[in-house]
Structures are given as C-alpha cells and as structure tokens.
Amino acid sequence: PAMFPFQSWELIAASGKEGVIFLLDSKSLGGADHRTPLYRSPLLANDEVNLSGKGFWGAFTTWEDASGTRWLYVPANGPPAAGVKFPREYGETPNGSVMAFKVELKDGKPLLAPAWNSVNMQVPTPSIVANGMVFVLADGDSPAQISPSGSQYSVADRIKMATHATLYVLDAATGKVLFSSGETIKGFSHFSGIALAGGRIYVPTYDGTLYCFSQGSPLP
C-alpha cells in the first residue's frame, strides 16, 4: 500500500487485480464496523474479471506538488473499465497505462478524482516521481498465465509472448510523454523495478542486462 498525509488523515491507498482502489484511514482501517473503507472507487479496470492478466499490478506512487495537490499514480494492466473517462487521455490503452488521480475532499471525506491516463503501455510497473516527472517502465512482459484452452503457459511460452521494455518519462501533472526509450532496451523485465539516483535511471531486464539512462548529454 501507499501511505501519505492528507488533511487530518494519514491515508492508505491500496488495490488489487479486481480494479477497485480503496482509501483507508490508517487509524481505523475499516471504520466503526471494521468493514467500511473511508473511500471505495467505482470499478476502474478489469471489466473481464481476468485475475491472471488484468487490473492493478504493483505498488502505487504518491506525490504532493508545489500547490499542495496530492497525486496518486496507479499502474494498470489492460484498458480502463467501461465508462471510465479521464480529463486528459492519450489514445486507447488496450495493454495498460499509468492512471493518475488527484486526492480531493467532498462532503468531509477524501476521494479520488481522475486526472489523466497515459499512453498505451505493456505492463507498466510502479513509478518514481522526481522533479515534477513520472519515471515508469513498461516492462514488455506477458502477464498471461492461462491459455484460452485452459492450460497453464510454461516459462518458455511466456518468454516467447514477451516483447521489450520501454522507459517513459511523463509530465507528472499532465501525463504528456517527455521521453521514451523506444527500441533501445532489447529485453523485457519481469516484475522488477527501476532505480533513480544522481541524475541516472537504472533499468534491469530478464536477460541479465542493466541499462542506465542519464538526463541531458551523456555523462562520463
């Protein structure tokens, strides 16, 4: 889960493959009856109820901008649920995307207001926010575990279905793509994260390669 301060609360944001996001009060997780969250979103992803390949995968990322607005960035596998619209969208996202929400107050309680949905991504992983930018890896993996016939895919099958990872840098407020690694990364990444330090972003892939990107001109 992601934890962050908002108004008088210390909130916990969490979800799973079912495609619903919960905001919980860290001091009273289920409320007075131990079963009522502070906020429960409508269905945001995984209309198919495909728990082996769709929905929210990986941890959320949160950021508070200079104006005091609290943001939540959510890696979604597969398209948004039917009827879910974002003020800013960048085309269809059949494979997956980063969904961005603003945490707002209504009737004395917090809620999530859709802000933007990123470009299409093949299995986006948990992002990192720095200097007003969202760094996110679309890992290129295939999350499918069960074939249409009902048999389980082997490791070799899943490797064949994978493509390659792509590193994106997005504007944290709008979701606009500021950078894409394109075809630079040759392999896919399997449930692994990126690291950012000293102006460099590090990306590991399944074939044992570590890629490093730096801002601006190449560093020595």
Stockholm file with secondary structure:
# STOCKHOLM 1.0

chainA/1-220         PAMFPFQSWELIAASGKEGVIFLLDSKSLGGADHRTPLYRSPLLANDEVNLSGKGFWGAFTTWEDASGTRWLYVPANGPPAAGVKFPREYGETPNGSVMAFKVELKDGKPLLAPAWNSVNMQVPTPSIVANGMVFVLADGDSPAQISPSGSQYSVADRIKMATHATLYVLDAATGKVLFSSGETIKGFSHFSGIALAGGRIYVPTYDGTLYCFSQGSPLP
#=GR chainA/1-220 SS CEEEEETTEEEEEEECTTCCEEEEETTBTTTTTTSCCSEECCCCBCTTCCTTTCEECSCCEEEECTTCCEEEEEEEESCBCTTCCCSEECSCCSSEEEEEEEEEEETTEEEEEEEEECSCCSSBCCCEEETTEEEEEECCCCCCCBCTTSCBCCHHHHHHHCCCCEEEEEETTTCCEEEECTTCCCSCCSSCCCEEETTEEEEECTTSCEEEEESSSCCC
#=GC SS_cons         CEEEEETTEEEEEEECTTCCEEEEETTBTTTTTTSCCSEECCCCBCTTCCTTTCEECSCCEEEECTTCCEEEEEEEESCBCTTCCCSEECSCCSSEEEEEEEEEEETTEEEEEEEEECSCCSSBCCCEEETTEEEEEECCCCCCCBCTTSCBCCHHHHHHHCCCCEEEEEETTTCCEEEECTTCCCSCCSSCCCEEETTEEEEECTTSCEEEEESSSCCC
//
